[in-house]
Amino acid sequence: MLSIIYATVMQVRNRLFDWGVLRQQSYDVPIVGVGNLAVGGTGKTPHVEWLLRAFPELRTAVLSRGYGRNTHGFRLVDATASASEVGDEPLQIKMKFPASTVCVCEKRVVGMNRLLDLGAAPQLVVLDDNLQHRYVRAGLQLLLTQYMRPYSKDCVMPRGRLRERASGAARADIIVVTKCPESLSDFEKEQILESLVPLPHQKVLFSTMVYGQMHPFQCNSPFEQPQLKGKRVLLVTGVANTDSIFLRISGLGAVVEHMRYGDHHRFTTKDVERINARAETADYVITTEKDAMRMLELRHAFSDQMLRKTFVQPIEVKFIGDGEQILRDEIGRLIHKQKNM
């Protein structure tokens, strides 16, 4: 019953946007939206980072809500910010792409207006997690859905993990099936397409996650890549989907103990005390990039031994087949169209 009520409320809200009762604001800059129907775990942040990495020649900007922060209103993210001030994902993006403008604001129109008032207009704006936040119109809308749990086989909360009915996928221009096995076959692609039933104008792309080289939690520390075979690893996570990183670390031959917290968990000094204690018997401690952003505020509480053995596992997106070129071409057309308007 709760799922039906929630889905109905969201459907009415979307109809109000479709009918123009709730108005969307358009802007004279190319805007790419990256969103999903599920509540998490589809890999939005790595896909946002892919967009920034794919167009290094452009002045790029990211506008996010800044989920999990304890501040309100518009904030410009810089290297001195903390995850509690701006959110773990925006801080991670800024640390990895210092040349990009990254800002947070729960009201997207206010955020866009403030962003465009900062100075030279960005040549590409990425709206992070915007599919349900419709007050700003995206010129190109990406919808991410997870290979292991596509929206076509899911239900609205609380029965399932969807924020709205699967019919909301109609608002997307490009559907990206994320976290696919790298060896995804043509037959498997066809099965996914039959399940999603994309509209004639929608393109469906497939992406997989690639694990980069680990780096120490203390970024200025000299290091060598940890050799995990036969080693005891304490894996500390506070993200939505931990299956892939667990399989990654254990697949390297490590004996893994997993301290698992909820998505966007705000670590406390008591958490750190527990981690310090469990780390004493571990050869390495490994965490995700998002978790590292939240842990930075408490690094003073970590033991020296813990800091020396803690590594961060980065992930990147890789498109399967010609997906990368298709997405580049679509964004190129959007930029060209915006220039000629």
TATAKA-V337895 format. One record per pair of residues at least 4 apart in sequence whose ideal C-beta (glycine too) atoms are under 6 Angstrom apart, sorted by sequence separation. I is the first residue (numbers start at 1). GAP is how many residues later the second one is. D is the distance in Angstrom with one decimal. If there is no record, write none. Layout:
((I/GAP/D) (I/GAP/D))
This chain:
((15/4/6.0) (38/4/5.9) (43/4/5.9) (50/4/6.0) (77/4/5.3) (81/4/5.1) (86/4/5.0) (93/4/5.9) (155/4/4.4) (156/4/6.0) (164/4/4.5) (180/4/4.7) (184/4/5.3) (198/4/4.0) (242/4/5.5) (247/4/5.6) (250/4/6.0) (261/4/3.7) (267/4/4.6) (275/4/5.9) (287/4/4.4) (302/4/4.5) (306/4/5.9) (319/4/3.4) (322/4/5.8) (16/5/4.2) (17/5/4.7) (81/5/4.7) (83/5/4.3) (86/5/5.4) (105/5/5.5) (116/5/6.0) (145/5/4.8) (149/5/5.9) (155/5/3.0) (216/5/4.5) (237/5/4.7) (249/5/5.2) (287/5/5.6) (302/5/5.1) (319/5/4.0) (16/6/4.4) (36/6/4.5) (105/6/3.0) (145/6/4.9) (154/6/4.5) (156/6/4.7) (198/6/5.3) (250/6/4.9) (279/6/5.0) (154/7/5.7) (216/7/4.7) (249/7/5.4) (52/8/5.2) (83/8/5.2) (94/8/4.3) (154/8/5.1) (77/9/4.7) (93/9/5.4) (34/10/5.6) (81/10/5.9) (75/11/5.6) (127/11/5.8) (90/12/5.2) (103/12/5.6) (34/13/5.6) (77/13/4.9) (34/14/5.4) (70/14/5.2) (71/14/5.3) (90/14/5.3) (152/14/5.8) (235/14/5.8) (151/15/4.8) (177/15/5.7) (69/16/5.9) (233/16/5.7) (69/17/5.6) (77/17/4.5) (87/17/5.9) (69/18/4.6) (86/18/5.2) (68/19/5.3) (66/20/5.3) (67/20/5.4) (292/20/4.7) (66/21/3.6) (233/21/4.2) (235/21/5.4) (184/22/5.9) (175/23/6.0) (230/23/6.0) (231/23/5.4) (232/23/5.1) (233/23/5.1) (234/23/5.2) (235/23/4.7) (236/23/4.8) (237/23/5.6) (238/23/3.8) (240/23/4.3) (289/23/5.8) (66/24/5.5) (112/24/5.5) (228/24/4.3) (229/24/3.4) (239/24/5.8) (285/24/5.5) (77/25/4.1) (108/25/5.3) (228/25/5.9) (284/25/5.3) (285/25/4.3) (286/25/5.2) (287/25/6.0) (289/25/5.4) (64/26/4.8) (109/26/5.0) (143/26/5.8) (180/26/5.0) (182/26/4.8) (228/26/4.0) (272/26/5.3) (76/27/5.0) (108/27/5.2) (109/27/6.0) (175/27/5.8) (238/27/3.4) (267/27/5.5) (276/27/4.8) (279/27/4.8) (286/27/5.6) (108/28/4.4) (180/28/5.0) (267/28/5.7) (75/29/5.2) (143/29/3.5) (174/29/5.0) (175/29/4.8) (176/29/4.9) (177/29/4.9) (178/29/5.2) (272/29/4.3) (147/30/5.5) (179/30/5.7) (272/30/6.0) (276/30/5.3) (62/31/5.7) (74/31/4.3) (132/31/5.7) (141/31/5.0) (176/31/5.6) (267/31/5.7) (141/32/5.0) (142/32/5.1) (143/32/5.0) (144/32/5.0) (145/32/5.9) (146/32/5.6) (147/32/5.1) (269/32/5.1) (140/33/5.4) (146/33/5.4) (147/33/4.4) (142/34/5.9) (144/34/5.2) (74/37/5.7) (211/37/5.6) (66/38/3.1) (236/39/5.9) (60/40/4.6) (61/40/4.0) (62/40/4.7) (63/40/5.8) (64/40/5.1) (74/40/4.5) (65/41/5.3) (152/43/4.6) (45/44/4.8) (152/44/5.2) (234/44/5.5) (52/45/4.8) (150/45/6.0) (234/45/5.4) (52/48/5.4) (63/48/4.9) (234/48/4.0) (239/49/5.5) (232/50/4.9) (232/51/5.0) (233/51/5.0) (234/51/4.7) (235/51/5.4) (236/51/4.6) (237/51/5.8) (239/51/5.7) (63/52/6.0) (231/52/4.1) (233/53/5.7) (238/53/5.2) (61/54/5.9) (226/58/5.2) (61/61/3.8) (59/63/4.9) (59/64/4.7) (60/64/5.0) (61/64/4.9) (62/64/4.8) (63/64/5.6) (64/64/3.9) (58/65/4.1) (58/66/4.9) (62/66/5.9) (55/69/5.9) (51/75/5.3) (48/78/5.4) (48/80/5.5) (25/84/5.0) (44/85/5.9) (226/85/5.8) (218/89/5.5) (29/92/5.7) (217/93/4.0) (30/94/5.2) (31/94/4.7) (32/94/5.3) (33/94/4.4) (34/94/5.9) (35/94/5.7) (35/95/4.9) (216/95/5.8) (217/95/5.8) (29/96/5.6) (35/96/2.8) (33/97/4.2) (214/97/4.3) (215/97/5.6) (214/99/5.3) (42/102/4.1) (212/102/4.2) (42/104/5.0) (211/104/5.7) (212/104/5.9) (33/105/3.3) (209/106/5.0) (210/106/5.0) (31/107/4.8) (31/108/5.1) (32/108/4.9) (33/108/4.6) (34/108/4.9) (36/108/4.6) (210/108/4.7) (30/109/5.6) (24/110/5.9) (207/110/5.1) (208/110/5.4) (25/111/5.6) (26/111/4.8) (207/112/5.0) (24/113/4.2) (37/114/4.4) (206/114/4.3) (17/117/4.9) (206/117/5.9) (205/118/3.7) (39/122/5.1) (38/123/4.6) (38/124/5.9) (37/125/5.0) (37/126/6.0) (37/131/5.7) (43/135/4.5) (42/136/5.3) (184/136/5.6) (7/149/4.2) (6/150/5.7) (6/151/6.0) (3/153/4.6) (10/154/4.0) (2/156/5.5) (3/156/4.2) (7/158/5.1) (140/194/4.9) (139/195/4.8) (68/196/4.1) (92/197/5.3) (92/198/6.0) (41/199/3.8) (40/200/3.5) (41/200/3.6) (92/201/5.1) (88/202/4.7) (91/202/4.8) (88/205/4.1) (88/206/5.2) (83/210/4.5) (83/211/4.5) (82/215/5.1) (40/223/5.5) (50/267/4.4) (46/269/5.6) (47/270/5.5) (46/271/4.6) (30/304/4.9) (30/305/4.7) (30/308/4.5))
